[in-house]
Amino acid sequence: MSSSSSSNLISVSTPISNDDSSPATIDHHHPQTSFQPPDASIPISETIQNQNLSETFLGLLLRVEHQNLQAPNNNISTQAQGAHQFRMTNVQRRLIAQIMLINYTNGKLKYGLLKRLMNEYKLSKTTIGKYWKQVHEQIKAGKLVNVDRNYKGSKKRVIIDLEMVRHIPLHKRTSVRSLACAMNLHPSTVHRLVQKGKIRSHSSALKPSLTEKNMKERMQWVLDKISWSSLHDNMTFLDMYYVVHIDEKWFFMTRCSQKYYLLPDEMEPQRTCKSKRFITKIMFMGAVARPVISKDGTVLFDGKIGIFPFSVIVPAKRASKNRVRGTLEQKPIERINKTVIKQCILQKVLPAIKSKFHDKKGRKIFIQQDNAKPHISTRDPDFVAAATADGWDIELICQPPNSPDLNVLDLGHFRTIQTIQHEKAPKTGERKQLLQAPSCGEIKVTKAEFVTAMCATNTNVCGTGFTTRRPVI
């Protein structure tokens, strides 16, 4: 063997195997070679003596390795939409180093070798360049070529015992950060648990405090709403078609804090008022009933009785830039007492029921109100006279105390009206009232609101007289 050909000879001091954990070094000074590609069916143990044998050996290595890449390999994990389709194992890295050493002459590689390796292994130019730089520097330093990567895989997942959350006091679970501190975890870890649904967030609202007397009254109220004809078969509640729910609510002119969506270059709006503690407000009384819909879907009665403002029309005492003195203005009534409530029911609510209700002078109609102090008595003589006039049979009843979940208006109807009212953005009290009344016509009284009230009564039957007021529809 000539001395010129001995410079291209290499040997592997440690046979290359499929085990990535055992590092292998390549001696580029030894005059013999003994190399077996992984999973190869044809062993190679011949001495490469000239360039033609080197060409044959290179082609065989690439062909065998290409077959290995096509075969399923659990140690190779794919990456999505990147230049690197595979994570190179130590076996593949050693094979690339062998091919580079075979074609290494006078400090240079054979022309086109790097491009061929890029195509065969689906590597980027940067990655194959890093491999060649690592091999070249080790050869120049006279070291054994070692291209193994000290990759031990990802970190093992820490097993978190979620049962510890049950034993953490609630006042230490008010935020992700406080809960993470109590669990001795990083906040991002707890946040991922919330995103995965392992931990859920809950907004706790204050509920009316119920005494034992309140619970008994609620239970008695619910039992009176059961249809006794269905008691022995499938217990159902009364249909509530002849119950009118009334209630009052303050509607404020604006909110102290309001969110808007703006463009990046848009000016931020400036909202001002004289005092945030005394924002202009108006009280309204709403009256709704359950809508009546036929079997073919025709709406026979939409359930909207009306929404009535507590206001008076008075002349302006002084002149201003907006109006002259003596102009009639509609002002809100600030003090709502029993006289004002009685006047609204007799002059507004009862006439609206008689003109809009679906059953003219049929069954008895019940007007349900809460137990607020300004409300009139169920046996008020003026109300009884007006409710029984012209052949009508209307009765006023009071719902159990501390039970807003038994009134449809408190369950969500008022909230819907208030949302529409803020979208109108009124600027004066009179304009607000003019916009508030049509807002009742823009919304629908749905069957779901009354079914939700029935579910609240069902909760009282099945439970202890207390309901969580969680909407089920």
URLIN-V289040 format. One record per residue. N is the residue number from 0. RES is the residue in one letter. PHI is phi in whole degrees, -180 to 180 (* if undefined). PSI is psi in whole degrees, 0 to 359 (NA if undefined). Layout:
N&RES&PHI&PSI  N&RES&PHI&PSI
This chain:
0&M&*&132  1&S&-78&160  2&S&-73&334  3&S&-69&326  4&S&-85&343  5&S&-72&341  6&S&-71&339  7&N&-92&358  8&L&-84&141  9&I&-133&166  10&S&-146&153  11&V&-104&117  12&S&-73&334  13&T&-128&123  14&P&-59&140  15&I&-83&131  16&S&-126&179  17&N&-78&354  18&D&-83&117  19&D&-79&345  20&S&-76&338  21&S&-97&113  22&P&-70&147  23&A&-123&142  24&T&-117&149  25&I&-114&121  26&D&-90&112  27&H&-92&8  28&H&-103&338  29&H&-72&141  30&P&-84&9  31&Q&-133&163  32&T&-135&144  33&S&-149&99  34&F&-133&134  35&Q&-127&115  36&P&-64&152  37&P&-68&136  38&D&60&23  39&A&-88&140  40&S&-88&346  41&I&-112&110  42&P&-72&145  43&I&-120&115  44&S&-144&43  45&E&-108&154  46&T&-85&127  47&I&-86&117  48&Q&-110&341  49&N&-146&180  50&Q&-70&327  51&N&-65&317  52&L&-64&324  53&S&-63&319  54&E&-62&316  55&T&-64&318  56&F&-64&319  57&L&-63&314  58&G&-64&322  59&L&-67&319  60&L&-62&314  61&L&-66&322  62&R&-69&317  63&V&-67&318  64&E&-68&326  65&H&-64&323  66&Q&-67&323  67&N&-67&324  68&L&-68&326  69&Q&-75&334  70&A&-74&151  71&P&-66&135  72&N&-140&117  73&N&-72&343  74&N&-83&354  75&I&-107&123  76&S&-110&133  77&T&-81&155  78&Q&-120&147  79&A&-85&125  80&Q&52&47  81&G&-127&173  82&A&-67&325  83&H&-90&114  84&Q&-84&338  85&F&-133&153  86&R&-88&119  87&M&-67&125  88&T&-81&168  89&N&-65&328  90&V&-63&316  91&Q&-69&322  92&R&-65&321  93&R&-66&322  94&L&-65&320  95&I&-64&320  96&A&-65&322  97&Q&-61&315  98&I&-65&321  99&M&-65&319  100&L&-69&327  101&I&-65&322  102&N&-102&26  103&Y&-98&119  104&T&-141&123  105&N&54&43  106&G&78&8  107&K&-132&157  108&L&-96&160  109&K&-63&143  110&Y&-62&131  111&G&87&0  112&L&-70&315  113&L&-62&320  114&K&-66&322  115&R&-67&321  116&L&-66&323  117&M&-61&316  118&N&-71&322  119&E&-72&322  120&Y&-101&1  121&K&57&48  122&L&-106&158  123&S&-85&166  124&K&-64&324  125&T&-66&318  126&T&-68&313  127&I&-66&330  128&G&-67&324  129&K&-66&321  130&Y&-63&314  131&W&-66&321  132&K&-64&320  133&Q&-66&317  134&V&-66&315  135&H&-63&318  136&E&-67&324  137&Q&-70&325  138&I&-67&317  139&K&-65&327  140&A&-82&357  141&G&74&24  142&K&-98&165  143&L&-73&137  144&V&-73&120  145&N&-133&111  146&V&-112&13  147&D&-67&148  148&R&-106&130  149&N&-83&62  150&Y&-100&120  151&K&-109&12  152&G&88&174  153&S&-73&165  154&K&-68&148  155&K&-71&141  156&R&-69&137  157&V&-80&126  158&I&-78&121  159&I&-105&126  160&D&-87&103  161&L&-73&347  162&E&-67&341  163&M&-66&338  164&V&-64&327  165&R&-63&330  166&H&-93&359  167&I&-86&131  168&P&-59&150  169&L&-64&328  170&H&-70&350  171&K&-102&11  172&R&-123&33  173&T&-86&347  174&S&-151&166  175&V&-64&321  176&R&-67&317  177&S&-68&323  178&L&-67&320  179&A&-63&322  180&C&-66&321  181&A&-70&329  182&M&-89&357  183&N&61&44  184&L&-127&169  185&H&-79&145  186&P&-58&326  187&S&-66&327  188&T&-66&317  189&V&-67&323  190&H&-64&322  191&R&-67&324  192&L&-64&324  193&V&-68&319  194&Q&-66&325  195&K&-79&352  196&G&87&6  197&K&-73&330  198&I&-128&133  199&R&-114&150  200&S&-94&150  201&H&-144&132  202&S&-98&114  203&S&-91&121  204&A&-102&146  205&L&-70&134  206&K&-110&154  207&P&-61&139  208&S&-79&124  209&L&-104&128  210&T&-86&174  211&E&-64&325  212&K&-65&319  213&N&-62&319  214&M&-65&320  215&K&-66&320  216&E&-67&322  217&R&-65&319  218&M&-65&319  219&Q&-66&322  220&W&-62&317  221&V&-69&320  222&L&-65&329  223&D&-72&342  224&K&-92&2  225&I&-85&137  226&S&-79&111  227&W&-70&340  228&S&-67&337  229&S&-104&15  230&L&-67&324  231&H&-94&356  232&D&-113&273  233&N&-131&103  234&M&-61&126  235&T&-130&164  236&F&-100&165  237&L&-64&153  238&D&-73&344  239&M&63&24  240&Y&-73&342  241&Y&-116&32  242&V&-120&125  243&V&-107&122  244&H&-93&128  245&I&-125&149  246&D&-167&163  247&E&-115&154  248&K&-155&141  249&W&-82&131  250&F&-114&120  251&F&-86&151  252&M&-63&322  253&T&-154&174  254&R&-102&155  255&C&-68&326  256&S&-130&128  257&Q&-134&133  258&K&-94&137  259&Y&-131&155  260&Y&-110&119  261&L&-122&162  262&L&-76&158  263&P&-58&325  264&D&-100&13  265&E&-89&145  266&M&-71&140  267&E&-76&134  268&P&-70&146  269&Q&-111&117  270&R&-113&130  271&T&-131&155  272&C&-156&163  273&K&-68&322  274&S&-154&132  275&K&-74&343  276&R&-83&341  277&F&-129&63  278&I&-78&140  279&T&-58&131  280&K&-141&155  281&I&-138&137  282&M&-95&138  283&F&-123&149  284&M&-110&125  285&G&-107&148  286&A&-140&121  287&V&-136&157  288&A&-136&170  289&R&-73&131  290&P&-68&150  291&V&-111&120  292&I&-126&132  293&S&-75&174  294&K&-66&331  295&D&-87&5  296&G&94&3  297&T&-76&132  298&V&-83&110  299&L&-84&328  300&F&-152&124  301&D&-81&352  302&G&84&358  303&K&-92&109  304&I&-84&313  305&G&155&169  306&I&-135&124  307&F&-121&128  308&P&-82&148  309&F&-92&95  310&S&-149&163  311&V&-133&154  312&I&-103&118  313&V&-131&153  314&P&-77&148  315&A&-69&134  316&K&-79&328  317&R&-131&157  318&A&-84&153  319&S&-147&182  320&K&-71&344  321&N&-93&331  322&R&-159&163  323&V&-89&167  324&R&-67&138  325&G&93&355  326&T&-67&134  327&L&-71&128  328&E&-127&150  329&Q&-98&115  330&K&-113&142  331&P&-73&148  332&I&-84&118  333&E&-79&324  334&R&-106&112  335&I&-100&113  336&N&-122&187  337&K&-65&326  338&T&-65&318  339&V&-66&317  340&I&-62&315  341&K&-63&319  342&Q&-64&321  343&C&-67&319  344&I&-68&316  345&L&-73&324  346&Q&-97&342  347&K&-123&309  348&V&-71&308  349&L&-62&314  350&P&-61&325  351&A&-68&322  352&I&-66&316  353&K&-67&331  354&S&-91&335  355&K&-112&345  356&F&-67&149  357&H&-75&332  358&D&-111&106  359&K&-81&113  360&K&57&45  361&G&-103&247  362&R&-73&170  363&K&-70&137  364&I&-107&133  365&F&-108&133  366&I&-105&115  367&Q&-99&126  368&Q&-129&165  369&D&-88&190  370&N&-104&35  371&A&-66&148  372&K&-63&323  373&P&-71&352  374&H&-72&150  375&I&-80&164  376&S&-75&153  377&T&-67&340  378&R&-109&25  379&D&-61&126  380&P&-63&321  381&D&-65&320  382&F&-68&316  383&V&-61&321  384&A&-67&318  385&A&-74&329  386&A&-78&337  387&T&-104&4  388&A&-74&152  389&D&60&29  390&G&81&9  391&W&-85&152  392&D&-128&91  393&I&-119&132  394&E&-124&141  395&L&-99&126  396&I&-127&158  397&C&-115&135  398&Q&-76&165  399&P&-60&149  400&P&-66&151  401&N&56&41  402&S&-134&66  403&P&-70&344  404&D&-76&353  405&L&-97&6  406&N&-119&129  407&V&-65&326  408&L&-65&319  409&D&-75&336  410&L&-69&336  411&G&166&349  412&H&-68&319  413&F&-65&324  414&R&-65&322  415&T&-65&317  416&I&-64&320  417&Q&-67&325  418&T&-63&316  419&I&-67&323  420&Q&-62&320  421&H&-72&333  422&E&-70&333  423&K&-75&333  424&A&53&64  425&P&-70&155  426&K&-113&337  427&T&-130&163  428&G&-62&320  429&E&-67&318  430&R&-65&325  431&K&-63&317  432&Q&-66&321  433&L&-66&329  434&L&-87&335  435&Q&-72&321  436&A&-63&314  437&P&-65&337  438&S&-65&333  439&C&-68&332  440&G&-80&343  441&E&-81&341  442&I&-106&165  443&K&-114&140  444&V&-86&107  445&T&-92&158  446&K&-66&331  447&A&-63&327  448&E&-64&319  449&F&-75&327  450&V&-66&324  451&T&-64&320  452&A&-63&322  453&M&-66&323  454&C&-65&326  455&A&-66&320  456&T&-68&325  457&N&-64&325  458&T&-63&324  459&N&-69&326  460&V&-69&317  461&C&-80&338  462&G&-108&219  463&T&-110&16  464&G&97&5  465&F&-122&135  466&T&-120&147  467&T&-80&353  468&R&59&31  469&R&-85&122  470&P&-62&137  471&V&-107&354  472&I&-131&NA
